Amino acid sequence: MAPVLLASSALTVLAAAPLHAKTQAEVFQFDIPAGSLDQCLRRYIAQTGRQLLYPSALVSERQVRGIKGEMDADRALQLLLAGQPISYRKRGRNVIVLLAAKPPAPSTPSVRRPRETTRAKPAASLPQAPVQADELQELPIVVTGSNIRSSGAGVSPLIELSAEDIERTGSGTIAEALALLPQNFGGTGNEDTSLTGSDRTINNLGLGASVNLRGLGSDATLTLVNGRRVAGSGGRGDFTDLSTIPLGAVEKIEVLPDGASALYGSDAVGGVVNLLLRRDYDGAETRYRIGSVTRGASQDVQFGQLIGTRWDTGHVLAAYEFQRREALNAASRAYTRSADLRSLGGNDYRLFFASPGTIVSLDPVRRTFVPAFAIPAGQNGIGLSPASLTPGQNLSSPREQVDLLPQQTRHSVYITGEQKLTNGVTAYAEGRYTDRAFRHLAQPSLTVMSVTRANPFFVSPNGTSVTNIAYLFDKDLGPLETRGNVEAWSMTGGIRAELGGDWQLDGFVSLARQSDYRRNDNILNATALNEALGTTPDDPLTSFSTARDGFFNPFGQGRSNTAAVLDFIGSGFIEERFENGLLNGSITADGTLFDGPGGAIKIALGVQARREDFSRDTLSFISGRSPTPGTPVDADRWVASAFAEIAAPIVGPDNAAPGIERLNLSAAVRAEHYSDFGTTINPKLGLSWQPVAGLLLRASAGTSFRAPALLEVRDAFRISNTQLPAIGGGNRQVISLGGGNADLEPESARSLTISATVAPPRMPGLSLEASYFQTQFRDRIGQPANENILQALTNPIFAPFVTFIDPVANSEDRGRVIALIGNPNSTIQPTINPTVFSAIVDGRFVNSARVDIRGFDLAARYRVSIGEHRLAFSASAAILVDFKDQITPVSPLIERVGTLGNPVDFRLRATADWSWHELGVNLALNHVGPYTDNISLPSRPISAWTSIDLQLRLSSADKTGLARGLSAALTIQNVFDRDPPFVDRSLGFGYDPANADVLGRFIALQIKKQW
């Protein structure tokens, strides 16, 4: 069922405010263009501040001519509903109920539309009559930012994206639409940040997509579906995967960029995104979309089908969506096809791991391998002599074959319905299911192998008995192949009951689960390699025999080995499966306590309980003769909460005074008790004040929190090894520690938002909004050294997480390294020499110190009609003044705004839309301001990036034939195919996925038919 309309804070900025107040009837300047009755009623609410209650089925698919001129609210409503089979009644102060009207008597006069240049006379008051429960099938859902229905203008700015708004962006998914918001930072929980290795804060196992308001983290933005929580996703279960929600089922997206734990509990630190799905539809709608990049082979095909029906006491709707998108390979972009970035103005980041390989030696000072000799190219590795070897190194770009975006295939189903049981009691239910498969190519295996004289191809440059070769298996085994599957479903059932007056009770139970599975194949098995090299004797328990199948030849240029050898050494794999579950129950009641001097004092009360569970199972075959299961994780917890909210209009139309036309106060508080760490209480206060017509001032302040994810608390201790850049240049071998922390405390935050909205009465259709926000984030949970891994050894602020060791000179250090290598949770090869390690980096979860942000949001909108032409202009900008981060209580507070991998200080999206009859054109500008690569030494500037989007729309004017309800839209994103600004990244990808889009020009055609 589609949501029933109510006044919301976002609607107050869409149109002009009242001109002035009168004792008998307040007169407004209306300019509501023709369109759907639903949209016109929304604009009517925004201008008058009235609350309208009506079944969405009553206004669905109805079109009206609109109104323009000066008149009172009653007259305007009469004119909007002229000719429609709809009647209206008052229900308490300033609340209007719309009902299906009885057929008018033949003598009923028609209502005449006023001329635009004349002032309409006030109409008689609307008739007042009691409303029976069976006359109102639905009541409005809660607008994001309040648990009270019809609470009027909210105290926090609200961003709304209707289905029409999203279509005009040309977006094919929810994630694409939200990525256009200047308030959303794309640096975490997305496909390209995961595949390029730039996001180390989220374990995005299933390559999902998330939203990250203000850059505070995907796990600090609460994403709801129809106002309810869903199961988590990824390797920690700490964010919502937007790809599991079909875009075709979305009616509206509401974004609250303000702390809201007092309303919704955990995770609402950066804000709330509420995905409101369609609930009521009579008929069918078919949608087909095909698109492609103009460079590369990433095509995108989508198909959607919606069907619904309604009857006197209920309705049902079902939607299906299919999407298939091909992968985008790094070779298709000049700034990603090679790690040698010198031609673009950067450095050469190629590795000496290559094929043919590089013979390396151990540097006794840095205790890391350094290149010594290059194995010659153009030969098969047979009959080499020391004289054949060339001093120096071979170089390679291991990421040449990787995919920047994965192949995705998705099926999604959504079903919802409701049925009136008795007068005032309605049952509702909904269910969703998504199955998404993905595939991508990743960096080939590489290693430093020790070759002895047991290998028949052995050659030593200096007569030693062991030759160490840095080798890349790109030509032997090819890139790693990753395949996976995400399965997500949810079910909800509930009862909504009228309790008398405008009180309503809503109770529901929901069950949701998401399973993320990934398998990496074509991985080198170290034990098998040593056997194939002859470094270790033939193992009779394996199916391989060097006597029968031959030895691995590491001295060729790749492709110098038999299929039997390659199948054996490339038999490694890693399997991972993560399960996230949620059982949620809620009972909420809201209604009017009493009528105050400024209007109805409303309150909402509720209790909720939920069970969260998380499990992880892994299986790896990167060494040993059989796969090894990882330490499993199976954790759950219970959360109980109680909340209350009050909305009190202190000054309203009946007691307005000069300088105070309206004054509303709101307050909310929520207490949550967690079974694993205790109780937290979070309040929020808000105030909205309209001093004069056309000016609305709002402020809110409150606290928020994020509870530790189950994995962050319960994850098992893990040990691995890697190479990191060191002071003085080069890389050093280090031991990396990972795992959970049972002593974690919840993150906490204090938020303040102040906003002003100007809608000049003499300029109907114009609105300007400015908001100031600040958030002080404390005890933030993270892995500081791991999240900044390339700076772990070189930046002194990470010193608390790094222990430098000397296993050569210090026997205690040597013993510690040997113990870590031998630990059952270690993935370090047991054959590795313990003396090569020079540091231990602790990447386990901790409560770091603080993050402070502050900035401004700016928005402007203007709608105007010139004859039959409709013009709409809008612009939205986010200005981030501070994004300060403190790693530990004793480390300095570092400004990170406008630096690589962090939010920039300025983002803008501006649009211009023209429509005339069945034609429409939309032009959009996207701008990301300049920022700095502070990781490079010295720092380097990163240029601003601007792209243009264009959409052409055409709809059929046929009202009866086959073309009825047919429309088409051609969208060109990034019309001029602008590349992202160059970034000299040591990972070898020459762009910043957090602040730029790798697709380039993308052209899509969408055809939609309503039946």
N, C-alpha and C positions, 0 to 999 in steps of 0.2 A: 504494500500500500504506500502511496506517495505521502510524504509528510503533509500535515495540515498546516496552513499558514499561521504565523504569529508574528508579532512585532519583534524585531531583533536589532541588536546594536548596529549591525552592518547596514541594515536598511535605512537607518537614519541619515546616512551620508549619500544616498542615491538621488535625493530630490530636495527641493527647497523646503524650508521651514515656514510656519505660519507668518503671515504679514503682521497681524496684530490681533489682540484679543478684544472681543466685544462681550457685553454683558449677556446678550441673548444668544448670539451664535457667532462663533469665531470664524473669521473669513480667511481663506487660504488662497494663494496664487498657485493654481494647478497647471502643470504641463506634462501630462501623461500621454505618451504617444500610443498609437494603435498597436495592438499585438494580442498576445494571449491574455485571457481574463486573469489567469493566475499571476502573471507578471504585473499586470496593471493594478491588481489588488495589493501586491507587495509595495508598489510605489505609493499607492494611496495610504497604506499604513505608515510608510516612512514620512509622508508629509503631515499626516494628521495626528500620529501617535496613538491612534485607536488600535484596539485589539479585535481581530476578526477570527471567528471560529467557523469552520465549515468543512464538510467532507471534501477531500481533494477530488473525488469522483464528480462532485457537483460542478466544478469549473474546468475539469480536464477537457482539453481540445476545443474550448470555446474561445472565440476571437471577438474583440470589441474594437470600436473605433477610437477610443481614447477620449480625453477631455482636455480643454485648455481654457483658462480664464479664471477670474476671481469669483469665488463662491464659498459657501460654508460646506462642512464635511457631509452633512446629510444630503444636500443637493448633489454633490459630486458623486456620492454612492448611488443615488438614484439614476444619474446619467450613465454611470459605468454599467449598471445592470439593466439599462433600458433595452427592451426586446428580449431579455434572457428569462427563461422560466425559473427565476430565482426570487424568493422573498427574503425579508430580513426582519429581525426582531432584536430589541435591546435585551441584554442579559446583565443587569448590574451596571455600574457606572462605566461608561466609555467602552463597553464590550458589546460587539454586534455579532449575532448569529445569522448565518446565511442558510436558507433551507430551500428545498425544492418547492416551487410554487404550484398551487392549483391552477388549472387552466383559467385564464381571465374571462370575465363575462364579455359578451360581444360589444357592450357599450363602453368598455374600458378605454379611455383616451390614451393615445400614444404620447410618450414623453419627447419633447422636442429638445434637440441639442442646442446649447447656447452658442451664439456667435463668439468667435475668439476675441473680438475686440470689445465686447460688452461685459459688464459685470452682472453676474447672475444674482437674483434676489434670494435671500435666505428661504429655505424650504421649511415646511412644518416639521416638527420633531418626528422621529421615527416612532411607530407604534410600539408600545411596551406591552409584552404579554409573557406569561410564564412559558418556559421551554420544557417540554417533556423529554425524558431520557431517550425515548425511542426516536426522537426527531433529529438527534445528533449522533451519527454513527461513529464519528471519530473526533478526538480532541487533538490539539496541536502537540507535536513532539517538542521536546526541549531544545532550544537553540544552544549551540555549543557556548559554554561560558556560564550556564545557569542550569540548575535542576528544577527551576520553577517555570511552568508553562505560562506564556503570555506575561512575562515579567517586565515587558517594556524594553527600552533601550538599555543595553548592557553597559557595564562600567569599564570593560576592556575592549579595545578595537578588535573587530572580527573581519577576516578576509573571506569573502564568499566567491566560489567558482561554480556557476551553474553548468549543467550539461551543455547548454548553448555556448557558454564562455569557453569551455574546454574544446568543443568542436571547432571554434574559430581560431584556436591556437594550432590546429592540425595535429594535436598529440594523439598517439595511438594507444598510450597506456596512462594509468594514473601517475606513475613515476615521472613520465615525460612532462605531464601537465604541471606537477608540483615543482619540478626542476626549474621551471621558468620563474617561480616566485623569488624576488630578491632576498626575502628573509630565509630562504632555504639554502643551506650550504651542502654542496655535493661531494664533500671530501670523505665521507664514510658510508659504509653499507651499500655500495653500488657495484655494478658489474665491472666497469673499467678501472675503478680504484682498487678493486680486489685483484684483477688480472695483471695490473701493472705494478703491484706491490707497493702502491703509495699509501694504502690504508692498513695500518697495523693496529688499529683500535678495535676492529670488529672482525670476528671470525665468520666471514660470509660464505659458509660451506656450500650453500645451495645457490649462490650467485643471484640472490634476490636484490630488491631495490627498496630503499628506505627514505625517510625524510628526516632532516637534521636542522631544526630551527635554531637560528643564531649561531650555529657551529658548536653548540654545547654537547653534541653527540647524538647519534641515532637512538641510543639507549636513554637519552634524556628528553626525547620527544614522544609523547604518548599518542599512539594512533588508535582510533576507535572505529568501529563499523556499526552504524546505526546507534551510536552512543554507548556501545558495549566493547569491552576488551576482547581481544582474540589471542590465540596461542602465539607464543614467541617463535622466532625462527633463528637459523644460524647456529654456529658452534657454541653459543652461550645462551641462546633463547632470549636475547636482550633487545630485539627490535622486531618490528612488524614488517613482514615481506609484502610490499604493495603489489607485487606481481601475482599474488593469489586472488586478487579482487578484479573481476571483469569490468573494464571501463564502460561497456555498454549498459551495465546495470546501475551506473552511478547517476543519481539525480542532481546531487549537489555535493560540493566539498566545502567544509567550513574549517578555517584555520584560525586558531586563537594563539597568537604569538606572545603569550604571557604565562607566567607561572600559575598553575591551577591545581596543585595537589589538594587544596581545601575542598575542591569540587570532585576530583577524580582519583586522588590518591597518588601512588608511586608513579614515577617516570615523567610527570608533567612539569619538569623544571624549565625546559625551553619553550614549552607550549603544548598545544593539543591540535591534532588533525582528526576531524570527524568525517568519515566517508558515509554519506547518506545515500542509501541505495533506493532505487525505485520500488514502490510498494503497490501501486494501483495503476492498471492500464487495461483498456478495453479495446482489443484489436491485436494487430501484429505489426512488427517492425523488423525489417531485414536490413542488415548493414554489411557492406563488403568494402574492404580497403586494401590497396596494394601500393607499395612504395619501395624505393630503392635509393641507395647512395649513387652518386654519379662517378665516384672513384672507388673501385673495389667491388666486392660481390656480396654485399649485405642487403639482400632483399627482405621485405617484410610483408607478409600476407595475413590479413585478418578477416574473419567472418563472424557475424553476430546475428542471433535470432532472438527476438523478444515476442512473447505472446501472453495475453492476459484476458481475463473476463471478469465481469462483476454482476452481482445480483442484488436484490433488495437488501439483504442482510450481510453481505460479505463480498469478497473478491479474492482472486488468486492470480499470481503472475509467475512466469518462468522465463529464464534467460539462459542462453548458451553462447559461449564465445570461444573461438579458435584463433590461435596465432602461431605463425611459423616465421622465424627470423633466422637468416643465415649468418654465419660468423663473419667478423671483420678482421682480416689478418694484418699483422704489423707491416708486412711488405707493401701494403697498399698506401702507406703514408710515408712521405720522405723523412719526416722527423721521428719515425719509429722503426724503419726498416734496418737500420744499422746502429750499433753502439758507438761507432765513430762519428761524432757530432761536429767534427772540425769544419766540415763544409757549411754548417749552419751557424758557425760562430762559437761552438763549444769545444769540448775536449774529446779526446779519444778514450772511450771506456771499454774498449775491447779487452778480452781476457787472454792470458797465455794458455788457458785450457783450450785445446784446439785439436783438429785432425787434419793433417798429421800433428802429433803432439809436440809438446815442449818438454825437454829433459830439464828437471829442476834439481836444485840442491837446497839444503837446509841452512838458512842464515843463522849462525850461532848467536848473533846479538838479538835479532828480532824474533828468532825461533819461528820463522815462517819460511815457506818454500819460495824461492826466487828463481827466475828463468836462467838457464845456463847454456843450453844448446837447442837448436831447432832441428827437428827431424825433417829431411828434405821432402818436398812435394813431388808428385809425378812418379811415384814408385810404389811397389807393392809390399815393401818391408822385408824383402828377402835378400840376403847377401850383403847387408849393410856392414860397413866397417867404421871404426872411429873417425876416419878421415871423411866419411860421408856426412858427418854431423857438422852443422854450421853454428858457430857461437851466436847466441842471441835467443830469439823466441819466435814462435808462431802465434798469431792472434786470431780471435774469432769473435763473432757476435752471437752469443748463445740464444738471444731473444729474436733472431731473425725469423724463426718459424712459428712464433707464438701468435695467439689470437688476442686482439684488443677487446673484442666483444664476443661472447660465446654464441653458438647456435642454440636457439630456444624453440621448443615446441610445447604449446600450452593448450589444455582443454579446461574450461571453467563452466560450471553450472550453478545457477542461483534460483531458488524457488521460495516464494513467500505468499502468505495468505492470511486472511482473518475472517472470523465468523461471529456475528452477534448471537450470543446464547440466549439472553433474556434482555429485557429493558435495562440499559445501563451497564451490561456486562458483555465484554467482547473477548474472545480468545484469538491469539495470534501465534503464528509459527513461521520460522524461516530456516533455510538450510543452504549451505554453500559447499561446493566441492571443486578442488582444482588439482589437476595433475600436470606437472611441468617437467619436461626432460631437457637436459642441456648437455652440450658437448663442446670442448675446446681443446686446442693444442697448447702445450706449455713447454718451458725450457727443457731441452734434452739433458739427460744425465751427464754429469762430469765428475771426475775424481782424480786424485793423485794415486797412481798404482805403483806398486813395488814389483819390479820384474827381476827375476834371478836367472842364473845360468841354466836353471832347469827348463827355461823356455827356449825352444830351438831357434827363435829369431833374435835372441838376446845379443845386444851390443852395448858396450860401455865406452863412454867418451874418455875415461881416465883410468881404466883398468880395475875399477871397483867391482865387487861381486853383486851389487844391487844397483839397478838404474831406476830412478823415480821419474815417472812420466805424468805430466798434467795433460789429461786427455778429455776431449769432448766427443760424446757418442752420437753426434748429430747425423753422421753419414752411416754409421753402423746400425743404430737402433731407431734413429729418427726422434722427433719430439715426443715428449710424454703426451699421452692421450687421456683426457679426463672426461668421464661420463658420469652423469648423475641424474637424480630424480627428486623432485619435491612433491609431496602429497599433503594437501591441507584440506581440512573439512571442519565445519561447525554446524551445530544445531541449536536452535533456540525455541522455547515455548513459553508463553506467558498469558496472563489474564489482566485485563484492564477493566476497572469497575468504577462507576460513578457513585459517590458517597453522599450526594446531596449538595445543593448549592453548586459551587464550581470545584468542589473537592474531588480528587481522583486518586485511586490507588492503583499502582502498577507493580506487578510482581512477575519475575521471569527466572528461568533456569537456562543456562547455556552450557554447552559442552563443545570444546574445540581441541583440535590436535593437528600438529604439523610434524611431518617426518622429512628430514633432509638426508639424502644418501649421496655419497660420492665415491667413485673408484678411479684411482690413478694407475694406469697401465704403462707398459713399456719402460719400466724403471730398472735400473741396473741393480742386480743382486750382488753385493760385495763378496759374499762367500763363494758364489758360483764363479765370479770373475777370478778370484784367487786360485780356484781349482783349474779353471780354463787356462790361466797363465802358467800353471805349474808351480806357483809359489807355495801352494799346499798340495799334498799328494792326492791322487784320485780317491774319491770317497765312494766306496762300494754301495752306499745306501742311496746314492743319487742315480739318475738314469743316464748320466753323462760319463764319458770315458775319453780322456785325451788320446789314448791308444787307438780308439775307434773313430772318434769324432774330430780329433785334431786339437791343436792349441790355439788360443786367441793370440793373434799377431798385433801387437800395439805399435809397431814401427811403420805401418803403412799409412796411407792417406784416407783411411776409411774404406769400407766395402772390400776389405782384403780378407774377410773371414767367411767361413761357410755358414749356411743357414742353421745347421745344428748347433754351432758354437754360439751364434747370436741369439737363437731361441733360448738357450740355456742361461746365458748371462743376463738377458733382458727379460727374464721371467718374473722380475720383481713387481710388486703392486702394493698399494695401500688402499684399504677400504675403511670408510668412516660412515657411521649412521648416528644421527642425533634425533631424539624425540622430545618434543615440547607439548605439554598438555595443560589444559585449563578447564576447571569446573567452577562455574560462577553462578551464584544465586543472589537476587536483589529484590527488596521490597521498598517502594518509595511512595509516599503520599504527599500531595501538595494541594494548596487551595488558599482561599482568603481567610485570614483571621478576623479582620474587621475593616470597616471603612474608616480611613483616617482623613484628615483635612485635605490632603493632597491626592487621595485616591485609595484604592484597596491595598491593605497591608497583606502581603502574601508570604507564605512560608512553605518550605519543603523539608521533610524529615525522611530518613531512610536508614536501613541497615543492609549490609552486604557481607557475603562470605565467599571466599574462593580458595580452591586448592590448585597449586601450581606444581607440576612435576617435570623433571628433566632427566634424560638418560643418554648415555653415550657408549657406543661400542665401536672398537677399532680392531682392524686386523692388518698386519703389515708383513711383507715378505721382501725386505730390503737386505736381509742377511740371514744366515742359517739355512738349513736344508728343508725347513717347513715353516709355514706362516706362523707368526707370533701374535696372539691377541694382546691388545693394550689393556691397561688397567681400566675396568669399566667404572662408569659413574651412574648412579641411580639415586636421585634425591627428590624430595618433595617437601612442601611446607603448606601450612594453612594461614590464611589471612582473614581476619574479621575486622569490620569497620562500621562506624556509625557516623552520620553526618547530619548537619542542619544548615539551612540557608534561609535568609529573610530578605525580602525586597520591600522597601518602605518608601513610597512617594511622599515626601514631606510637603512639597509645594506642587500643585497641579493647576489645571484650568480654573478650578473653582476658588482658589485662594491665591492666585498669582498676584505679584506685586511688582512695581518697577524694579528692574534689575534681577528679579527672580521669577521667571515665567514657569520654570520647572526645576525641581530639586529632588533627586532620588538617592536614597542610601541603600546599600546592600552589605550584607555580612554573611560569611560562611565559615564553618569550621568542620574539620574531619579528623577523627581519631582512627588509627589503624594499628592493630596488634598482629605482629608476625610471630609465628611459633618458633622461629630460629634466632631472632635477635631482639624482640621486645616491641615497645609501643612508641608511636610518634604521633604528635598532634600538630595540625597545621591550620592556621586561620587565614582569612583574606577579608579585607575591607575595601569598599568601593563607593565612589560618589560621582554622580553625574549632575551637571548644573547647566541650565539654559538661561543665561542672564537676559538675553534679548532674542528676538526672532532671528533665526539664521545662524546662531552661534551656540555650539554645544561643547562644554568642557567636561572632561572625565578624568578620574584618577583612581588607581587601585594599588594596593600594597598587600603583600602576603608572604608566606613561606611555602616552600615546596621541598620535596625530597625524592630520592631514588634509592630503593632498597637494593642491596647487592644481588646480582643474578645468582641463581643456584650454583652454577658452575664456578663463579668467582669465589664462592665460599667452599664448595665441595670438591673441586677439581683435584686430581691426584698429582703428586710431585713428579716432574718430568725433567730429564737431563738430555741435552743435545749439544752439538758443536757447530760452530760457524767461523767465518773469517770476517773481521771488521777493520775498517780503516784506523790506523794508529797515528799518533803524533809523530811527525817527522816523515810521513809518507809510508806507503805500502800497507799491507794487511797483516793482521796477526790472528793466529788461531786462538779462539776463546771457547770456554764452556758456558753454555747458557742454561739457566735454571728457570723452570716454569711451574705453574700450578696455582691452586687456590689458596685462600687465606681464611681460616675459620674465625679470625678475630676482626674481620672487616666490620666497619660501622656504616650506616646508611649515609649517602651524600645528602647535604642540606643546602638550601638556597634561600635568599631573600630577594624579592623582586619588587620593583616599583615601575609603574607605567603611568604617564600623564599624556593626555591627548586633547587636541582641539579640532573641532570640525566646523567649517564655515560653509554655509549654503545661503548665499545672498538672496533675499526674497525677490529682489528686482531682477535677478538673473536665474530664472528657473532652469533646472537641469545642470547647474554648476555646483560642484562641491569640492572643497579642499580640506585635506586632513593632514595633521602633523602629530606624531607621537614621539615621546621620549621614553626610553626604557633603560633600565639597569638591572643587572642580576649579579649578586655576590654568591658564588658557588663554593661551598666548603667541603672538605673531606672527600674530594672527588676520587672515585675509584679508578685505578688504571695500572698500567705497567710502564712506568716512565722510561726506563732504559730500553724496553722492548719496542715501545711506540716511537722512539727516536734512535733506533738501533745503530744507524750509521754515525751517530755522534756519541755513542756510549763511551768510547775510549778517549775521545778528543775533547769533549766538553766537560769542564769541571763541575757543572751543576748536577751531573749524573754520578758523581763520585760516591754518594751513599749506596749506590747499587752495583758498584764495580770493585772487585778485589783483585789487585795485581799480584801475580804469583811468579815464583822462579823455581820450577821443579828440578832444574839442573843443580843449582847451588843449595837449595833448601830441601832437606829430606822430608820435613813436615808437609811442605807444599806437594812434593812428589807423592807422598802417601795419600793426601787428600784427593789428588787427581785420579790415582789408581782406584780409590774407593768409589769415586763418582762414575768412572768408566764401568766398573763392575756392578754398579747398582742395577737391580732388576728393572727400574724405570728409565734406564739409560738407552739411548739409540746410538751412542758413539760406538764406532767399530772397535771391537776388543783388540784388534791388531795394531791400532794406532799407537804411535810412540808417545807416552805421557809427557815427555820433555818438550813437545812442540807447543804446549799451551802456555800462554802468558797472562791470562786473566780469566776470572769467573764473573759473569754478568748475571745478576739476579733479576729476572723478568717476572717474578711472581706478583700477584695482585696486591696492591697496598692502597690505603687512603692517603693520597697526596694532599698537598696543602690547600690551594685555592685557585679559583679562576674568577676574575672580575671582568664583566663586559658592560658597556653602555653605548648608546647610539640613538639614532633617529630613524623613524619610518615616515616617508612622505607619500601622499597619494593625491591625485587630482583627477576629476571626472567632469565631462561636459557632454551633454546631449542636446541636440538642437534639430528642429525640423524646418526644412525650407521647401515649402510646397509638399510634394510627395517624396522628397528625399530626406532620409534620416541619416544624421551624422552623429557619431559617438567618438569621443577622444578620452583617453585615459593614460595615466602615467603612475608608476609605482617605483619608489626608490628606497633602498636600505643604506643608511650611512652608519658605519661602525666606527666609533671614536676610539674605544679601548677594547682590547681582548688580552688581558694580562693574565699570565700564568705563573704560578709559583710551585715548584716541584716539591720542595720540602720546607718546613717552617724556617730553616736557616738559609735557604737559597734566595737569591734576589727575585723580585717580581719582574717578569720579562714581558715586554710588549710584543705580542705576536700578530696583531692585526696587520693585514697587508703584507704578510710574509708567505713564502712558499709552503703549500700544504695547509694553510689556514685561511679563514674568511678574509676577503678583501675589504677595504674601507668604503667602497662604493659600488653598488649594483643598481641597474635601472632596466625597467621594461616599460616601453611606451607603445601605445597602439592607436590607430585611426581606422574607423570602420564606416563605410558608406553602404547604404542599402536603398534600393529603388525598385518597388514592386517585387519581382522575383529574382533580381540581381543583387549581388553583394560583393564587396571587396574589403579585405582586412589587411592592413599593413602594420607590422610590428618591428620594433627596434629593441635589441638586447645588447646591453653594454656592461662590461666588467672593467672596472678601473685599473690603472697600473698598480703594480706592487713590486716586492723585492724578493730576490732569491738570497736569503740570508744564510743559506747553508754553504754556498760557494765562498771561497776565499780568494780574492775579496768579493764582497757582495755584488750581485749583478741586478740591474733593473729588469723587470718583466713588463712588457708593453701592455697597454690597454687593448681590449678586444671588443669589437662591435660587429654584430651580424644582423641581417635583415631577413624577416620572414614575410611571405606574401601568400594570401589565400583568395581565390576566386570562387564565388558561390552562385549556384543557379538552382532554382526550385520551379516545379511545374505549377502553372496556374490552372491546370485542369482540375475541376471539382468532381467530375463523375467518371471519366474514362480510366484506362489502365495507368495513365501517367499521374493519377491523383496520388498525392503524398510522396511523389518522387523528387529527390534532390541530389545534387552532386556538388562536391567541393574538391578543388585542386589546390594543394598546398605545396609551397616550395620553402623549405626551411634553409636558412643560410644561403640566400639567393646568389650571392657573389662568391660562394665557396671559400670563405675566409678561413685559413688555417689558424689554429690557436697560436698565441704568442710563444716564441721559442723559450724553452727552459733547459738549462744545461744540467740535466739530472744524471747522477752517477749510475742510476739503474739502466741508462741507455735509452730511455724514452724521452724525447725532446719536447714534452709538453706537460702541463699540470692537470691531471684528470679531475682534481678537486674544483677547479675554476674554469674549465673549458670543456667543450664537446668535441669528441674525436670524429664524429660522423661526417662532417663537412656538409656539402649540399645534399639535401634529401628531398625527393619529390614523391608525393603521395596523392592518389586519387581515391576519394571515398564516395560511394553511391549508397543512398539510403532510400528505402521504400516502405511506406506505411500502408498497411492493408486494412 
